[in-house]
């Protein structure tokens, strides 16, 4: 695995320090009508620090995020799936019965196009009863996603691109993380449209409940770079609508062949408990014109 050298500007603050907030914050399960979400005016993004980084997650609540869980309307945080405790976003299923394909996502309030994203995560606990076997120690962050408010109640995954997180299963077999999966989308890999739904990265396998630092450098509809613990593990380009896997979507949204130059960022819930302690972003919009001129 090679060390990243792409986009020096994006990596200037690669190892920004992080202070964990320990005070638990309650997040009661309340259904927020979709109409309220749609009418709510977006709040201005938090101020960037001197290196240009902003924290999308404030370590206190998820007021700046939308919840969308399959079989439920946008805004309904069924079973308090996404909650804030100990300064972290925790994905839990203790208020579920059978998982029942209730795939969920927590979306940041505004879309982005050119950016460097940092997410720190760890897998914990056991797979929820009824969740598919393939979701064991499996989660991810979606990007260039459709607006959750355009998703029908029964849609499972958003039309988006996923940086997939996987954990080792303790069976001695490699299981890389930082892969790419493409619900309702396609990407160009090694000069042609990738034929498979997922592309494996070159990362090592991470076992247990250790924290992993995942990074994305997203340059609109151009180059996408995946980084795990400082190593570049995957690159591809030209994300676009197409392919399968996403189900029960509004056909008006799925315009196959349309390049995806921006979209929403979302943390995933698909049956495996997981913690997220950092979600930070650096806007790389100044690189947009440079990329277009190439």
Secondary structure, 3 states (H helix, E strand, C coil): CEECCCCHHHHCCCCCCCCCCCCCCCCCCCECCHHHHHHCCCCCCCCCCCCCEEECCCCCCCCCEEEEECCCCCCECHHHCEEEECCEEEECCCCCCCCCCCCEEEEECCCECEEEEEEEEEEEEEECCCCCHHHCCEEEEEEEECCHHHCCCCCCCCCCEEEEEECCCCCCCCCCCCEEECCCEEEEECCEECCCCEECCCCCCCCCCCCEEEEEEEECCCEEEEEECCEEEEEEEEEEECCCCCCCCCCCCCCCCCECCCEEEEEEECCEEEEEEEEEEEECCCHHHHHHHC
